[in-house]
Amino acid sequence: MRFDLVRERLETLPRELPAAPAILTPIRLDSPEPLFPPEGRGRAGATGRGRPAAVLVLLFPDAEGQARVLLTARATHMGSHAGEVSFPGGSAEEGDEDPVATAVREAVEEVGLHPAACGLRVTGILEVFALTVSGFRIVPIVALAERRPECSPAPAEVARVLEAPVEAFLPDAPVELEERTIRRRLIRYGVYPVEGERVWGATARMLGQLGALLAVEPGAVEPAPEPAPAVGDHMVRAATSDDEQPIQGFLETVAPELAHDLPPASELFLAEVSGRVAGLAGWAPWERDRSADDPRGFDGLTFPDGQCPAEMTLLAVAPHLRGRGVGRGLTSAVAIAAGAAGNTRVLAWTLADSDAHPSSVAARAFFRSNGFADLAVDRRIQARGEDRLLLSRPLG
């Protein structure tokens, strides 16, 4: 499968992910009792129990432009899961801001990954697994790399690095059955044969879900996306009243929930590619009159005297153009305008619960890569019952 197609399908992960093939889930053969309790797995980790951990599901193009996924064969002397195939990853450590930080840090330690060198970009998460056997609650972080990563495996942890073709995990890929006694339980499970290795368990199920996701054909009624431009192949400008209809049409397609109660077009920034709207951004003073139903704003949040914050009130980019510099250009335009108006920082927010809202993982990664740092989590003013993470970027 071409990496361009993989990138298109993984740019924005749907809230409802397809299920992994059932044959990959281990079952007991010696007892009618289920191997996993009903709450043992789930996209949101169900009960949320278990030691927090994360893995990096990294896809990248090979020399021919075909999509590959990075896997590791664990060293045979490891205390747990010795010799098994897995994604780079491990348990969270103090100082890890979120599962993204855990997954990337572990990949750096295990295979010598250089995120910037390969152009790594996080797009979301797969199903979160709470594993009763090992006691971990694993968040699979999906990321795309624009270039093949140069890896140097750490001998203490990794025996070899695998660059598996994504075709090995599509729904029609071969799956072999194995039986084994583990902890006095006779179990049967599906296995992906990959480069002489046997991939099973949680890793196989994550790969199976990834394959199911990649196999989903774009809707027949949706227009074919335009070719993604290179970074910088767009123009950001202040919108005018003449742009109102194109702006409405753009938001009705990309983010219909944002198409209502918009400020005048003259208060927005617009990104264009080939004369068409590619993205929008807007800002307003933090200290402003707010309507009673405005979900933005954090109770009790104050700033030192002399600080005048602004708030990014809108940022939307066409899904097939994300990762091409459009969002960065719009964010820079907001920062310049807010700074010129005398503001000392610009604030932005995203939902704090990455399990319930996987898109927030990519949103946090985007803001942090554009100069924002975490400022506060608001648990009092909630929209739809969800906590919000506020981020801040200094100006000037």
C-alpha positions in Angstrom: 0.0 0.0 0.0 1.4 3.4 -1.0 2.3 5.6 1.9 0.4 8.5 0.4 -2.8 6.5 0.8 -1.9 5.5 4.3 -1.2 9.1 5.2 -4.6 10.1 3.8 -6.5 7.6 5.8 -4.6 8.2 9.1 -4.5 12.0 9.0 -7.7 12.1 11.1 -8.7 9.0 13.0 -12.5 8.5 13.5 -13.9 8.4 17.0 -15.4 4.9 16.3 -12.6 2.6 15.2 -13.1 -0.7 13.4 -12.5 -3.8 15.4 -9.5 -6.0 15.0 -10.2 -9.5 13.6 -11.7 -11.7 16.3 -9.3 -14.5 15.4 -6.4 -12.5 17.0 -8.0 -12.5 20.4 -6.7 -15.3 22.6 -9.3 -17.7 23.9 -9.2 -20.5 26.5 -9.6 -24.1 25.3 -9.6 -25.8 28.7 -12.4 -23.8 30.3 -15.6 -21.9 29.3 -14.4 -18.9 31.3 -13.2 -16.0 29.2 -9.5 -15.3 29.2 -10.2 -11.6 29.6 -12.9 -10.1 31.8 -15.4 -7.9 29.8 -13.9 -4.7 31.2 -10.3 -5.8 30.4 -10.1 -4.1 27.1 -11.6 -1.0 25.5 -10.9 2.1 23.6 -11.1 4.2 26.8 -9.4 1.5 28.9 -12.8 0.9 30.5 -12.2 1.3 34.2 -8.9 3.0 33.6 -7.0 0.5 35.9 -3.5 -0.7 35.3 -0.1 0.9 35.2 0.0 3.6 32.4 2.1 2.7 29.4 2.2 3.7 25.7 3.6 2.3 22.5 4.5 4.1 19.2 2.6 2.8 16.1 4.9 4.5 13.6 4.3 4.3 9.8 6.7 5.6 7.2 7.6 5.2 3.5 10.3 2.9 2.2 12.5 3.7 -0.7 9.7 2.8 -3.2 7.1 4.9 -1.4 5.4 1.8 0.1 4.1 2.1 3.7 5.9 0.2 6.5 5.3 0.0 10.2 8.1 -0.1 12.8 8.2 -3.1 15.1 10.8 -4.6 17.4 11.8 -8.1 18.4 12.5 -8.0 22.1 15.8 -9.3 23.4 15.6 -13.0 24.6 17.0 -12.2 28.0 14.3 -9.7 28.9 12.4 -10.4 32.1 9.0 -10.1 30.5 7.7 -10.8 26.9 11.2 -12.0 26.0 11.7 -12.6 22.3 8.2 -11.3 21.4 7.5 -8.8 18.7 6.1 -5.5 19.9 5.9 -1.8 19.1 8.6 0.5 20.7 7.1 1.5 24.0 6.9 1.0 27.7 5.6 2.2 31.0 5.1 5.9 31.8 7.8 7.6 33.9 7.8 10.7 36.1 8.2 13.7 33.8 6.2 12.2 30.9 3.6 14.8 30.0 1.2 12.3 28.4 1.2 9.0 26.5 2.7 10.7 23.5 5.7 11.7 25.5 6.0 8.2 26.9 5.8 6.5 23.5 8.3 8.8 21.9 10.8 8.6 24.8 10.6 4.9 24.8 11.2 4.7 21.0 14.2 7.0 21.4 15.6 4.7 24.1 14.9 1.4 22.4 15.6 2.0 18.8 17.4 5.4 18.7 14.6 7.1 17.0 15.1 10.8 15.9 11.6 12.3 15.7 12.6 15.5 14.0 15.0 13.8 11.5 12.2 11.5 10.2 9.5 14.2 10.4 7.4 12.4 13.0 3.8 13.6 13.5 1.2 12.2 15.8 -2.3 11.8 14.4 -4.3 9.9 17.2 -4.6 6.7 19.2 -5.9 3.2 18.6 -7.9 1.1 21.1 -6.5 1.4 24.7 -5.8 -2.0 26.2 -5.9 -2.8 29.9 -4.0 -6.0 30.1 -4.8 -8.2 33.1 -1.8 -10.4 32.6 0.9 -7.8 32.8 -1.1 -5.2 34.6 -0.4 -2.5 32.0 -2.9 -0.1 30.5 -1.4 0.6 27.0 -2.2 3.6 24.9 -1.1 3.0 21.2 0.0 6.3 19.7 -0.4 6.5 15.9 2.2 8.6 14.2 3.4 9.2 10.6 7.0 9.8 9.5 7.7 11.6 6.3 11.0 9.7 5.9 12.3 6.3 6.8 13.7 6.5 10.4 17.3 5.6 10.9 17.3 3.2 13.9 20.0 1.9 16.2 18.5 -0.8 18.5 19.6 -0.9 22.2 21.0 -4.4 22.6 19.8 -4.6 26.2 16.2 -4.4 25.1 15.9 -5.0 21.3 17.2 -7.9 19.3 16.2 -6.5 15.9 14.1 -3.9 14.3 11.4 -4.9 11.8 10.1 -2.8 9.0 6.9 -4.7 8.2 4.7 -3.9 5.2 1.2 -2.8 6.2 -0.2 -5.4 3.8 0.8 -8.0 6.4 -2.0 -6.7 8.6 -4.9 -5.8 6.2 -8.1 -7.8 6.7 -7.2 -10.3 4.0 -3.7 -10.9 5.3 -2.9 -14.5 6.4 -3.5 -15.3 10.1 -2.2 -18.6 11.5 -3.6 -20.3 14.6 -1.4 -21.4 17.5 -2.1 -23.2 20.8 0.0 -22.8 23.9 -0.2 -23.4 27.6 0.4 -20.1 29.5 0.1 -20.0 33.3 -1.6 -23.4 33.3 -4.2 -22.2 30.7 -4.5 -23.8 27.3 -5.1 -20.9 24.9 -5.5 -20.5 21.1 -4.7 -17.3 19.3 -4.1 -15.8 15.9 -0.6 -15.0 14.7 0.7 -12.7 12.0 3.8 -14.2 10.3 6.2 -11.3 9.7 9.8 -11.5 8.5 10.3 -14.9 10.2 8.7 -13.7 13.5 5.3 -14.5 15.0 3.3 -11.5 16.1 0.5 -12.2 18.6 -1.3 -10.9 21.6 -2.0 -7.2 22.2 0.5 -6.2 19.4 -1.3 -8.4 16.9 -4.7 -6.9 17.9 -3.4 -3.4 17.6 -2.0 -4.2 14.1 -5.2 -5.9 13.2 -7.2 -2.8 14.1 -4.7 -0.6 12.2 -5.2 -2.9 9.1 -9.0 -2.7 9.4 -8.7 1.1 9.6 -6.5 1.3 6.5 -8.9 -0.9 4.6 -11.8 1.5 5.0 -12.5 3.0 1.6 -13.2 6.7 1.5 -17.0 7.5 1.2 -18.2 7.3 -2.4 -20.0 10.6 -2.0 -17.0 12.5 -0.6 -15.0 14.5 -3.1 -11.5 13.2 -3.8 -8.9 15.2 -1.8 -6.6 17.5 -3.6 -3.0 16.6 -3.8 -1.3 17.6 -0.6 1.0 20.6 -1.2 4.5 20.9 0.2 5.2 23.0 3.3 4.9 26.6 2.4 2.7 26.0 -0.7 -0.1 28.1 0.8 -1.0 31.7 1.6 -2.3 33.1 4.9 -4.1 36.4 4.8 -6.7 38.4 6.7 -10.2 37.4 5.5 -12.6 39.9 4.2 -16.4 40.1 3.9 -16.1 38.7 0.4 -14.8 35.4 2.0 -17.9 34.8 4.1 -19.5 32.2 1.7 -16.3 30.2 1.1 -15.6 30.2 4.8 -19.1 28.9 5.6 -18.8 26.2 2.9 -15.4 25.2 4.3 -16.6 24.8 7.8 -19.8 23.0 6.9 -17.6 20.4 5.3 -14.7 20.2 7.7 -16.2 21.2 11.1 -19.9 21.9 11.0 -20.1 22.4 14.7 -17.9 25.5 14.2 -20.0 27.0 11.4 -22.4 28.8 13.7 -21.9 32.0 15.7 -18.8 32.9 13.8 -17.3 36.4 14.2 -17.3 38.5 11.1 -15.0 37.3 8.4 -12.9 40.4 8.8 -11.8 39.1 12.2 -10.5 35.8 10.8 -7.3 34.6 9.1 -7.7 32.5 6.1 -5.2 30.0 4.5 -5.6 29.3 0.8 -4.2 26.6 -1.5 -4.8 27.0 -5.2 -7.4 29.7 -4.5 -9.5 27.5 -2.2 -9.9 27.8 1.6 -7.5 25.4 3.3 -7.8 26.6 6.9 -9.2 29.2 9.3 -8.0 30.8 12.5 -9.3 33.5 14.8 -8.5 35.1 18.2 -10.0 37.5 20.7 -8.9 39.1 24.0 -9.1 36.8 26.9 -10.8 39.4 29.1 -13.9 40.0 27.0 -17.7 39.8 27.4 -18.9 36.3 27.1 -22.3 34.9 26.6 -23.8 32.6 29.3 -23.4 29.5 27.1 -19.8 30.3 26.0 -17.9 27.1 27.2 -14.6 28.8 26.9 -13.0 30.6 29.8 -11.6 29.1 33.1 -13.1 30.0 36.4 -10.6 31.4 38.8 -7.7 31.7 36.3 -5.9 35.0 36.8 -2.7 36.5 35.4 -0.1 38.7 37.0 -0.4 42.5 36.5 1.0 43.6 33.2 0.1 40.4 31.4 -2.6 40.7 28.7 -3.5 37.3 27.3 -5.3 36.7 24.0 -7.2 33.5 23.2 -7.1 31.5 19.9 -10.8 31.0 19.4 -10.7 29.0 16.1 -8.2 26.8 14.3 -9.5 24.5 11.5 -7.5 22.9 8.7 -8.7 20.7 5.9 -7.9 17.1 7.0 -5.9 16.2 3.8 -3.7 19.3 4.3 -2.8 18.7 7.9 0.9 18.4 8.6 1.8 20.6 5.6 2.4 23.9 7.5 -1.1 25.3 7.1 -1.9 25.2 10.8 1.5 26.5 11.7 1.1 29.4 9.3 -2.3 30.3 10.8 -1.0 30.0 14.4 1.9 32.4 13.5 -0.6 34.9 12.0 -2.6 34.8 15.2 0.5 35.3 17.3 1.7 38.2 15.2 -1.7 40.0 15.3 -2.2 39.4 19.0 1.2 40.6 19.8 0.8 43.7 17.7 -2.4 44.5 19.7 -0.4 44.5 22.9 -1.1 41.0 24.2 1.7 39.2 26.0 0.7 35.6 25.4 -1.9 33.7 23.4 -3.9 30.8 24.9 -5.4 27.8 23.3 -7.3 24.8 24.7 -8.1 21.2 23.8 -10.0 18.4 25.5 -8.0 16.8 28.3 -9.3 13.2 28.0 -7.3 11.6 25.1 -8.9 8.2 25.7 -12.4 9.6 24.9 -11.2 12.0 22.3 -8.2 10.7 20.4 -8.0 13.8 18.3 -6.8 15.7 21.4 -3.6 13.7 21.3 -2.7 15.2 18.0 -4.0 18.6 19.0 -1.7 18.7 22.1 1.3 17.6 20.0 0.5 20.3 17.4 0.3 23.1 20.0 3.4 22.0 21.8 5.4 21.9 18.6 4.3 25.5 17.9 5.6 27.0 21.1 2.7 26.3 23.5 3.2 24.9 27.0 0.6 23.3 29.3 -0.9 25.9 31.7 -3.9 24.5 33.5 -6.6 21.8 33.4 -10.1 23.2 34.0 -12.4 20.8 35.8 -15.2 23.2 36.7 -16.3 24.9 33.5 -17.1 22.0 31.2 -18.6 21.6 27.7 -20.4 18.3 27.3 -18.9 17.2 30.7 -15.3 17.2 29.5 -12.3 18.7 31.2 -10.2 21.1 29.1 -6.5 21.6 28.9 -5.3 25.2 28.5 -2.0 25.9 26.8 -0.1 29.1 26.6 2.5 30.6 24.2 4.4 33.8 25.1 4.5 36.6 22.7 7.2 39.2 22.0 
